[in-house]
Amino acid sequence: MNLRRLGSSDLEVSEISLGSWLTYSGGVEREQARACVQAAFDAGINFIDTANVYGRGAAEEVLGEVLSGRERSSYVLATKVYFPMSATDSGLSGEQIHKQIDASLKRLRTDYVDLYQCHRYDDETPLAETMAALTEVVRAGKARYIGFSEWPVERIEQSLALADVERWVSSQPQYSMLWRGPEAKVIPLCERERISQIVWSPLAQGVLTGKYLPGQPPPAGSRATSESMGGFIDRLIAPPVLEAVQRLAPIADAAGLSMPQLALAWVLRQRNVASAIVGATRPEQVHANASASGIELDADTLAAIDAALGDVVVC
């Protein structure tokens, strides 16, 4: 497993990281989660990403239990704040940031997180208030570094112009062969500012594995058939998208790769990407995804990918 530096921080994170969005928040049983986390460590993954809102604290609680007893310095732990935790608890006000970091640390059974991320931008709170609170969290030792997820470019720029606040080290955007939006503005800005990308949904919620076939029902046990995990996949399993993804299969074969390896190596070709977050419901998925670390795609393969996907790509 290769490691990459996370922005301007001193954190070295695995190129493949383990996420917990739809899985450990209730999508899989606790023992499955435990087995997947163990598989991640066995595969050399040292970076685990979660959020307070995943299962309204459930994912953090599972990870807190599973990680308890492990040497804290042996892994990099990230969580997030913003989305509603109750009818009155949401957003990025100073009060909420302080309240939610304490609640997250309690669930995670740790004194600090390595990375505390703003899950979205909060239009209801002054930016200076948010940045001041995040700075206080870091200087109190409750988080080592801060990051953001899916912030508008202009808000990122405004936050970077503020004085006497902690600097971002990471950005967490959706990014995959099918969803390339960050390439236009976010990645160039972050490259200049020494902010790394930690990308979510690099396999497009499993669609880029090739297991969803055009004109056929989703395979049993897949995310698209899951009531708890399938709510965000509809647009990705539209027939034109699935037809384009099937055109990737011979490209992967020619490169001697599996479809997941091809998709993960594609996002990791971007040097500003520090890590690609993958979910897993079984240990073998963790190992399969981890095997993408270190794979380099040549120019002909990259060109063939672009030709195969054509106009289904969102830029």
C-alpha positions, -999 to 999 in steps of 0.1 A, spaced: 0 0 0 15 33 -11 11 64 12 7 100 1 12 132 21 -21 149 30 -18 185 18 6 206 39 1 183 70 25 158 84 -1 130 78 8 101 55 -24 84 43 -29 53 24 -39 57 -13 -70 37 -6 -90 45 25 -120 29 42 -153 48 43 -184 43 64 -211 63 47 -238 38 38 -222 7 53 -213 10 89 -241 34 96 -266 5 94 -260 -11 60 -241 -41 74 -239 -59 107 -214 -49 133 -193 -81 129 -191 -75 92 -179 -40 99 -153 -53 123 -141 -78 97 -138 -51 71 -118 -28 93 -95 -57 102 -91 -64 65 -82 -28 59 -54 -29 84 -42 -62 70 -41 -46 35 -21 -16 47 -49 9 48 -43 34 76 -70 60 68 -106 57 80 -132 83 71 -166 88 88 -191 115 97 -213 123 127 -244 122 104 -238 86 91 -266 68 109 -269 98 133 -238 87 151 -241 50 144 -211 47 122 -189 66 147 -201 43 175 -193 12 154 -158 25 146 -152 36 182 -159 0 193 -140 -17 165 -109 6 169 -108 5 207 -77 -13 218 -57 -4 187 -27 19 191 -41 53 183 -11 64 163 -14 34 140 -42 49 120 -55 82 106 -91 90 116 -114 116 100 -149 127 107 -172 155 97 -197 181 109 -226 200 93 -257 179 85 -286 177 111 -281 155 141 -314 165 155 -342 191 149 -320 217 165 -285 206 159 -270 213 125 -247 236 106 -213 251 112 -219 277 140 -193 280 167 -217 264 191 -224 235 169 -188 228 160 -178 226 196 -208 205 206 -204 181 177 -167 175 180 -171 165 216 -200 142 207 -180 126 179 -149 121 201 -171 103 227 -186 80 201 -152 73 185 -137 66 220 -107 89 213 -92 121 225 -87 135 190 -94 131 153 -66 135 128 -89 154 104 -121 173 112 -141 182 80 -169 205 72 -193 182 54 -208 211 33 -208 249 34 -231 266 58 -247 297 43 -265 305 76 -232 311 96 -206 337 89 -175 322 75 -152 338 100 -172 322 129 -169 288 114 -131 292 108 -126 306 143 -143 276 159 -124 251 138 -92 269 148 -102 266 185 -109 229 180 -74 223 166 -56 244 192 -75 226 219 -60 193 206 -93 178 196 -84 177 159 -50 178 143 -61 193 110 -91 206 92 -107 199 58 -139 206 38 -162 187 16 -180 200 -15 -174 237 -7 -180 263 -35 -147 275 -49 -154 311 -40 -160 301 -4 -127 282 -3 -109 313 -16 -126 335 10 -116 311 38 -80 311 26 -79 349 28 -88 350 65 -59 357 90 -50 339 122 -70 307 114 -59 271 108 -53 262 71 -71 235 53 -52 204 44 -79 185 26 -109 187 2 -134 158 -1 -152 159 -34 -171 133 -53 -147 123 -81 -146 94 -105 -144 85 -142 -180 94 -145 -180 126 -123 -151 149 -131 -164 182 -118 -135 189 -94 -110 190 -123 -122 224 -135 -116 247 -105 -113 228 -72 -82 208 -80 -62 236 -96 -70 259 -66 -61 231 -41 -28 223 -59 -18 260 -55 -27 260 -18 -12 226 -8 -46 211 -1 -51 174 -11 -82 157 -24 -97 127 -5 -123 116 -30 -156 99 -23 -175 75 -46 -145 68 -69 -163 36 -80 -195 56 -86 -212 36 -58 -202 3 -74 -213 11 -109 -177 12 -122 -171 -24 -110 -192 -34 -140 -216 -56 -120 -247 -36 -131 -256 -48 -166 -278 -28 -190 -313 -42 -193 -309 -66 -164 -320 -63 -127 -293 -53 -102 -275 -84 -88 -289 -97 -55 -272 -82 -25 -258 -52 -44 -262 -16 -32 -290 -9 -58 -312 -36 -41 -305 -23 -6 -332 -2 11 -306 13 34 -278 18 9 -294 23 -25 -310 57 -23 -284 76 -42 -276 53 -71 -306 57 -95 -290 82 -119 -258 60 -121 -277 30 -133 -294 47 -162 -290 26 -194 -266 49 -213 -243 50 -183 -243 12 -179 -237 7 -216 -207 31 -215 -193 13 -184 -195 -20 -201 -172 -6 -228 -145 -2 -201 -143 -40 -196 -120 -48 -226 -99 -18 -216 -94 -32 -182 -87 -67 -196 -61 -53 -220 -43 -36 -191 -44 -68 -170 -67 -51 -144 -100 -57 -128 -127 -30 -133 -123 -17 -98 -86 -15 -102 -90 5 -134 -114 30 -118 -93 35 -86 -61 38 -106 -78 64 -127 -86 87 -98 -51 81 -83 -34 92 -115 -42 127 -103 -13 136 -80 -35 160 -60 -56 130 -49 -41 118 -16 -66 90 -11 -97 73 -27 -124 64 -2 -140 30 -7 -168 13 12 -169 -24 17 -194 -49 31 -170 -79 29 -133 -82 37 -126 -95 2 -138 -62 -13 -114 -44 9 -85 -64 -3 -96 -61 -40 -98 -24 -37 -65 -21 -18 -48 -39 -47 -53 -7 -69 -26 11 -49 5 17 -70 -11 10 -104 0 34 -132 -22 38 -163 -5 46 -196 -16 74 -220 -33 49 -244 -54 34 -216 -64 69 -204 -74 78 -239 -94 46 -244 -113 53 -211 -123 88 -223 -135 74 -257 -155 46 -241 -173 68 -217 -180 96 -241 -208 120 -232 -220 102 -201 -192 119 -182 -202 148 -159 -176 175 -160 
